[in-house]
Every structure is written in C-alpha cells, then in structure tokens.
Amino acid sequence: MKRLPPWGVWAATAAVGAGLLGAAILCVWLLGTTLPADLRDALSDALMQRWPLLLMLGAFGLAVLAWAIHGAYKRWVAPLAAFAERIAQADLHGDAQIAADQAPGVPEPLLRAVSQLLLRKSELTLAIQDRVNEGVQRVQAERNQLAALMAELDQSVVVCNQEGLVLLFNQRARLQFKALAGVGASEAAWLGVGRSIYSVLDQDLIGHALQEVRVRLDRGASSPSATFVTATPTGHLLRVKVGSVSSSVSPVVSTEGAEPTGSRLTGFVLLVDNITREFEEQSERDRLLHQLTELGRASLANMKSAVETLERDDLDPQTRVSVRKIIHEEVRAMQSRIQSTSSRASAEFIKRWPLQEMMASDFILVAKRQLESWVPITWLVEESDERLWLKVDSYSLVQALAHLALRLQESFELRHLRLRIQEFEGRAALDLIWTGGVLSTETAMSWELDPMQVGSGLSPLSVRDVIKRHEAAMWFERLRVRHEAFFRWSLPLQQPTTLEDELTPDAERPEFFDFDLFATSAQGHAMDERSLESLAYTVFDTETTGMNPSAGDEIIQLGAVRIVNGKLMPGERIDQLIDPQRSIPAITIPVHGITPEMVRGCPTVLEVLPHFHAFAKDTVLVAHNAAFDMRLLELKESASGLSFDQPVLDTLLLSAVVHPEQTSHRLDAIAERFGIEVTGRHTALGDAMVTAQVFLKLLPLLEAKGIKTLGEARAASQQTFYARLKY
C-alpha cells in the first residue's frame, strides 16, 4: 500500500468535498423540478435572500468533512501504508516478526496474523535454502571434478550454445586465445563466459562445420565430424574439427522436441589446436627433404657421369685424376648435406620432447624397473630425498642410463650397478655407480657422442642430445680409495606445480562455468522481451574532473565488470586510469584520490573507449545515475566514432521503483539497505563492483513487482521522478 503525501491527502479531500457539494446541488435541482411553480418560486426567493449564510454553512461543512477524512486517513489508512512498508522491510531482511511498537496504529489481530505469516515464510525459506545448499554442494563437487579434468587436458576446450555464446572453457583455452590475440589486445579478444565465440573465430567457418554436423545427425550418425583450418589476424594457424572424441568441435544434442531423426543441435564443443609451429616445422622438413633430394640427384648424376668416364680405355692420366677429384668432391658434398640434415632433424626432435614433473624418488623406482629389463644385471638403488622434484623426459633419460650401463657391462663384465640421486650444489645429482674397471676420458666421450643403442633398437639421439634437452651436464669421476667410479648427471631442480597454480595464473580465478546459458535463445526475440536474468550486463562507473560534462569535464578513470546469467564475473574487469589532457581541480582530488601525477602518461579517453566498447558488446549497460556517465560517453561519439547504443539500466531509478517510500537512493544508502559491504568507494572499479552487487539484489525485487523483462524494467524506470535528471 502506497502512502499519500500531505498535499495528496488534501487534494483527495477537496475532490471528495467537491463531489459531495455537486451531488447536493444536483439533488436540490432535481427536487425543485418536481415542485409546483409557485412553491418553486418561493423557495428560490428564500435561497437567494440567504445565500451568504448558505455559502458559509457549505464551506464550514466542507472543512468539517475534510478534517474528518484527513483524520480517518491518518488513523486508519496511513498506519496501514507504513505497516505495508514495514512488512516489505522485514521480508527483505528476513525478520520473523514485527513488534507492536514498530507498527503503531495497526490492529493487534492483524499484527499477529502478519507476524505468523512472516515466521512461517522464514521457516519455509530456511528449509528451501537448506535444500538449495545441498544441491549447490553437489553441483560444486561435480564442477570441481570437471575443473580438475579440464586442467589435465592438453587441448583447448570451449563449449558454446547454439548462438555461439561461451558456456565453458578450460584454462589452456583461455591462455591460448589470450596469446593468439597478441600483445596489447583488448580483453574482448579473449574468451569469457557469456561472450560470443565469433569474436575470436570466424562465424562462417563454424557455421559451415555445424551444417555438416547437422546433415550427419539427420542421417543418424552417432559421431558426426567436420574439420577446418583458419588463420588468426596475428598470423597463427588453428585446426578446428567437428565430431569424434578426438576432434575439436563436437555437437551438443537434445532429444526434447526432437525432429524425426530423434535429436537436435543445442550447442557445440570446440577443441582448438594451434598448428602454426607444426606447419612451420613441416614446411621446413619439406624444404630440407626437397633440397636433399634435388641436390643429391645432381650429385649422383655427376658421379655416374664421372664413373662412366673412368671406364673409358682411352682416358689420359691427367683427365683420370680430375674425374676422381670430382667424385671425391661430390661424395664429400653429399656427406656434408646428409650430416647437416641429420643434425637439424635431431635438433627438431629434441625440441619436441615433452618434459614432465616428477619426484626424484619416483624416477629412481621407474628407472630401476626399466633398466632391469634392458640390462640383465643386478641393480641397487640408494634411498633418495623425497623433497627433490625433477622436470624430465624419463624415457629418454633412462635410455641414456641403459646405453651407458650396456657399454660398462661389455667393457668390464660388472656384477651390479647402483643408482643414486641427491641434491648437490643447488641441483639434482643423478649418479650411475660401478665398482672396478678403469675408464678413460676418451672412451667416456665416445660413448656420450655415439647414437644410443638399447637392445636391438638404435635411437637417432645420443647421450649428448639428452643432456642438452634437459639443460643438464654430465661427467664421470673416479674414487680411487673406494675403487669406485660414476657417471654424474647434474639436473635442474623443479618446484612442484599444484592444481591451483595451473588453474589460477591470475590474481583472481575467473568464473569458467555457466551451463544455464543453454536455455538462452536471442534469435527471434527483441532484447526488450528477454528476461532480466537471461541477459549479460556490463556494470561501469567513471571518475571525472568535475560534475558538468557539457562544460568540459573529462573522465579520469573507468571501471567496469560483467554480470552473466545472474552471476558477477569479478575476473572480467576494466580498471583504467585516463589522462584527461586538462587540469584536475584540486577540490575534487580528496573525493576520488586521483592526482595529475597518477594520470600523466596514461592512455587518453579516445584510446580507452574502443577497449570498453568491445568489452561491453552485446550486453546491457548498467550504472548508478547512468544519465551522467552516458552523457560523458555521448560527448565522445563524434571524436571516437563509437556509439554506445545498447540498452541502459540505472540502479538509482530501479531502486526508486522497488522502494518508492525511501527518501534516499544514493549508492551508499542502497548498499546499506541491502547489507552490502562498500569497498573502494569513489574509485571507478570499486563503485562498479558495488553497483553490480546492488543490481543483483534488485533483480528479485523487480520480479516480485511483476517486472521480469528488460522492456518492463526500462518502462518502470522512466516513470520515476529521477528519470528527469539531465546532464
């Protein structure tokens, strides 16, 4: 119930009085028409003679009536209006009952009934919240498992709905697309939940791939597939596939409302591989192979011609010597080319080796088991420090140990070998130890340079290659007193990486999951017809040199944060100081704390606006007292060439819609009503964060008032007094 202001009460009283007076005059006139003419004339003369008295009596009657109506309103109606507001506040803050002193003038039975209803509602709310918490915990556990699984994948995974809005992606995808965007690129070029995948990948290519998927789905295929390769603006090549488990775009289908085929496409999964280096390496290998083939063919032709010349009986000695020289030169040239190609191939092979983290003690156990099968000898292992971590290709390192062990056994017929790993001078020292048998430095070096041979297999790599790949050093030492010798590998130590490190490289972990967007469909619906909870929002705020944009005041700080599907995304933000290219009045510095020195050398507003424009694309803008901030953007349209023409919601206006009885709709006052902790006040990002939290609190209150769509919220905002503010 809405309480009338004092002037409204008097206006209502006057209206009622005027209506009663008009009714009385009408009754008298109607009565007069039924009287005889002589009686009607006599009555008219009497009234005309006494009209001042009658007028005074009418005015007095109206005053008494107004006083009675006003008193009745104050006694019965006003308390009920205040009581309705108190009920709304109690419901908002979760109070279970209302005390009698908090609702003066309200009948006791009504107060008891409302308190009982509030108590019952509170009990039901707590019960529902318990059930919701149980569901949230189950979902959170599943999400944590999914996050751990996604973190282990070595491919970029992105899940989208049918409109191309990103629902889920793993950390590798986020970092990969950030790298693909290039240095200095805006965050709009990165991945984000609720953003369109078409801002980073070509829509036509994905659409063509999805058409192939749909055709195969209609034919009843269980694993439809499609593949395409695309280039990014920064020159990278990406391979994107559609279909099978190992492909990079997989359809998400639903059987609800299915067509005769039994399924319909509701989304797709992208597995993206950056094949730039692979393509470059393949091109280089093709070039080397072509060069080796063509030059080798020429050399063989020259040698064949020279051999045929040597077979002639009439060849003079001087010519014979020249022909032999040609053969030797061609052989040396071929040998040099083959050696160069082999070295480059070996180097490329070394670069492609994957290194993995593992505990030193685990490596020793794995190495012992593998060496026992490769080298039939007794293997002893010394206890190792479990705090040591390595980053190694364990297979190639064990191959190198086996290669050296086989050479030692062949040379000295040893009975046993020992493995030991320990910390030595800030690195990990891996020792292959034997007793007896003196080894020369020249022999050890030859073993190091020879291709590794384990059993019947011959590796293209040498022990030296393994050393280089691990950024290690190797030497052998003799302990004459103990009659022992050992090969020592000096390996870098590695700090173990936790799952949290892999998932959160930034200061704050971004929100990566939002499966509710599957139900969102923007096609065929105007944005005004969309529900408020289904929209994506960019909540922003500015700090300025003053409060008069039209008189030349400029933005000195811009802060923004995103809300997607009813969830605040604190990891997706803008926090940018801006050089206003004018002085900052000293009187404003204590308010926002921004000094001329802080903004000197920062980007100008025309450099920042394209970033903000891309960040806010396809979202609804939200601000507190948005008319002021939007005026600042409007004044820069001609200079920047950018128009912020998307819908705008104002938390000041929305607060006036849901709490019309409140006297203050300042951001601090609203935050206090909702119990929101205010941090970073009068900084652009701090105010944007508070505004975003206020907006999320307002959404359910708007829905309770029947305001569920964007169009309804904008229409309700325009009916408030504050909508008249202009800047």
Secondary structure, 3 states (H helix, E strand, C coil): CCCCCHHHHHHHHHHHHHHHHHHHHHHHHHHHHHCCHHHHHHHHHHHHHCHHHHHHHHHHHHHHHHHHHHHHHHHHHHHHHHHHHHHHHHHHHCCCCCCHHHCCCCCHHHHHHHHHHHHHHHHHHHHHHHHHHHHHHHHHHHHHHHHHHHHHCCCEEEEEECCCEEEEECHHHHHHHHHHHCCCCCHHHCCCCCCEHHHCCCHHHHHHHHHHHHHHHHCCCCCCCEEEEEECCCCCEEEEEECCCCCCEEEEEECCCCCCCCCEEEEEEEEEEECHHHHHHHHHHHHHHHHHHHHHHHHHHHHHHHHHHHCCCCCCHHHHHHHHHHHHHHHHHHHHHHHHHHHHHHHHHHHCCCCEEEEHHHHHHHHHHHHHHHCCCEEEECCCCCCCEEEECHHHHHHHHHHHHHHHHHHHCCCEEEEEEEEECCEEEEEEEEECCCCCHHHHHHHHHCEEEECCEEEEEEHHHHHHHCCCEEEEEEECCCCEEEEEEEECCCCCCCHHHHHCCCCCCCCCECHHHHHCCCCCCCHHHCEHHHCEEEEEEEEECCCCHHHCCCEEEEEEEEEECCEEEEEEEEEEECECCCCCCHHHHHHHCCCHHHHCCCCEHHHHHHHHHHHCCCCEEEECCHHHHHHHHHCCHHHHCCCCCCCEEEHHHHHHHHCCCCCCCCHHHHHHHHCCCCCCCCCHHHHHHHHHHHHHHHHHHHHHCCCCEHHHHHHHHHCCHHHHCCC
